[in-house]
Amino acid sequence: MKSTYQIKETKNERSFSYTGDLAEAIEKAKKDLRKEKENPEIPYWIWIKGKAQKQIEAHNRKIERIEAFIRIAEKYLKEERENEKATQERKQDT
């Protein structure tokens, strides 16, 4: 019989089981661990994650800059209109 192990995980709990010879199941787990640690795709995924993180941060900064422009421009426009209105009222009073 082939020895193997299983790991079941829920939100708050992890359980382990094996079938066959425990020593063989441990060796299989060690082999799987080496394989996972030496996975050649991981550096690529780390690079992708870093690149995505930078893009997200740049995107968020762009949104902040646009929102700041809108805020300042609306304030300026409001002040400009108020000044224009006050100027017109002064012209009417004279």
C-alpha positions as a Markdown table, in Angstrom:
| # | Residue | x | y | z |
|---|---|---|---|---|
| 1 | Met | 0.0 | 0.0 | 0.0 |
| 2 | Lys | 1.2 | 3.5 | -0.9 |
| 3 | Ser | 1.7 | 5.8 | 2.1 |
| 4 | Thr | 0.4 | 9.3 | 2.0 |
| 5 | Tyr | -0.8 | 12.1 | 4.2 |
| 6 | Gln | -3.6 | 14.6 | 4.2 |
| 7 | Ile | -4.0 | 18.0 | 5.7 |
| 8 | Lys | -7.5 | 19.4 | 6.0 |
| 9 | Glu | -7.9 | 23.0 | 6.9 |
| 10 | Thr | -11.0 | 25.0 | 7.9 |
| 11 | Lys | -11.2 | 28.7 | 9.0 |
| 12 | Asn | -10.2 | 27.9 | 12.6 |
| 13 | Glu | -8.8 | 24.4 | 12.6 |
| 14 | Arg | -6.2 | 22.2 | 10.9 |
| 15 | Ser | -6.3 | 18.4 | 11.0 |
| 16 | Phe | -3.7 | 15.8 | 9.8 |
| 17 | Ser | -4.1 | 12.2 | 8.8 |
| 18 | Tyr | -2.1 | 9.6 | 7.0 |
| 19 | Thr | -2.5 | 6.2 | 5.4 |
| 20 | Gly | 0.1 | 3.4 | 5.3 |
| 21 | Asp | 3.4 | 3.6 | 7.0 |
| 22 | Leu | 3.9 | 6.8 | 9.0 |
| 23 | Ala | 7.7 | 7.0 | 8.2 |
| 24 | Glu | 7.0 | 6.8 | 4.5 |
| 25 | Ala | 4.2 | 9.4 | 4.8 |
| 26 | Ile | 6.7 | 11.7 | 6.6 |
| 27 | Glu | 9.3 | 11.2 | 3.8 |
| 28 | Lys | 6.6 | 12.0 | 1.2 |
| 29 | Ala | 5.7 | 15.2 | 3.1 |
| 30 | Lys | 9.4 | 16.2 | 3.3 |
| 31 | Lys | 9.8 | 15.6 | -0.5 |
| 32 | Asp | 6.6 | 17.7 | -1.1 |
| 33 | Leu | 8.0 | 20.5 | 1.2 |
| 34 | Arg | 11.3 | 20.6 | -0.7 |
| 35 | Lys | 9.4 | 20.8 | -4.0 |
| 36 | Glu | 7.2 | 23.7 | -2.7 |
| 37 | Lys | 10.2 | 25.6 | -1.3 |
| 38 | Glu | 12.1 | 25.2 | -4.6 |
| 39 | Asn | 9.2 | 26.1 | -6.8 |
| 40 | Pro | 10.7 | 28.1 | -9.7 |
| 41 | Glu | 7.4 | 30.0 | -10.3 |
| 42 | Ile | 7.5 | 31.7 | -6.9 |
| 43 | Pro | 10.1 | 34.5 | -7.8 |
| 44 | Tyr | 7.9 | 35.3 | -10.8 |
| 45 | Trp | 4.8 | 35.6 | -8.6 |
| 46 | Ile | 6.7 | 37.7 | -6.2 |
| 47 | Trp | 7.7 | 40.0 | -9.0 |
| 48 | Ile | 4.1 | 40.2 | -10.3 |
| 49 | Lys | 2.9 | 41.0 | -6.8 |
| 50 | Gly | 5.4 | 43.8 | -6.5 |
| 51 | Lys | 4.6 | 45.2 | -9.9 |
| 52 | Ala | 0.8 | 45.0 | -9.2 |
| 53 | Gln | 1.4 | 46.7 | -5.8 |
| 54 | Lys | 3.2 | 49.6 | -7.5 |
| 55 | Gln | 0.5 | 49.9 | -10.1 |
| 56 | Ile | -2.2 | 50.0 | -7.5 |
| 57 | Glu | -0.3 | 52.6 | -5.5 |
| 58 | Ala | 0.3 | 54.8 | -8.6 |
| 59 | His | -3.4 | 54.5 | -9.5 |
| 60 | Asn | -4.5 | 55.5 | -6.0 |
| 61 | Arg | -2.1 | 58.5 | -6.1 |
| 62 | Lys | -3.6 | 59.5 | -9.4 |
| 63 | Ile | -7.1 | 59.4 | -8.0 |
| 64 | Glu | -5.9 | 61.5 | -5.0 |
| 65 | Arg | -4.4 | 64.1 | -7.3 |
| 66 | Ile | -7.5 | 64.4 | -9.5 |
| 67 | Glu | -9.7 | 64.7 | -6.4 |
| 68 | Ala | -7.5 | 67.4 | -5.0 |
| 69 | Phe | -7.7 | 69.3 | -8.3 |
| 70 | Ile | -11.5 | 69.1 | -8.3 |
| 71 | Arg | -11.6 | 70.3 | -4.7 |
| 72 | Ile | -9.3 | 73.2 | -5.3 |
| 73 | Ala | -10.8 | 74.1 | -8.7 |
| 74 | Glu | -14.4 | 74.1 | -7.3 |
| 75 | Lys | -13.3 | 76.3 | -4.4 |
| 76 | Tyr | -11.6 | 78.7 | -6.8 |
| 77 | Leu | -14.6 | 78.8 | -9.1 |
| 78 | Lys | -17.0 | 79.5 | -6.2 |
| 79 | Glu | -14.8 | 82.3 | -5.0 |
| 80 | Glu | -14.5 | 83.7 | -8.6 |
| 81 | Arg | -18.3 | 83.6 | -9.0 |
| 82 | Glu | -18.8 | 85.3 | -5.7 |
| 83 | Asn | -16.3 | 88.1 | -6.6 |
| 84 | Glu | -18.0 | 88.5 | -10.0 |
| 85 | Lys | -21.4 | 88.8 | -8.3 |
| 86 | Ala | -20.1 | 91.3 | -5.8 |
| 87 | Thr | -18.6 | 93.3 | -8.6 |
| 88 | Gln | -21.9 | 93.4 | -10.5 |
| 89 | Glu | -23.8 | 94.4 | -7.4 |
| 90 | Arg | -21.4 | 97.3 | -6.8 |
| 91 | Lys | -21.8 | 98.4 | -10.4 |
| 92 | Gln | -25.6 | 98.4 | -10.0 |
| 93 | Asp | -25.3 | 100.4 | -6.8 |
| 94 | Thr | -23.5 | 103.2 | -8.6 |
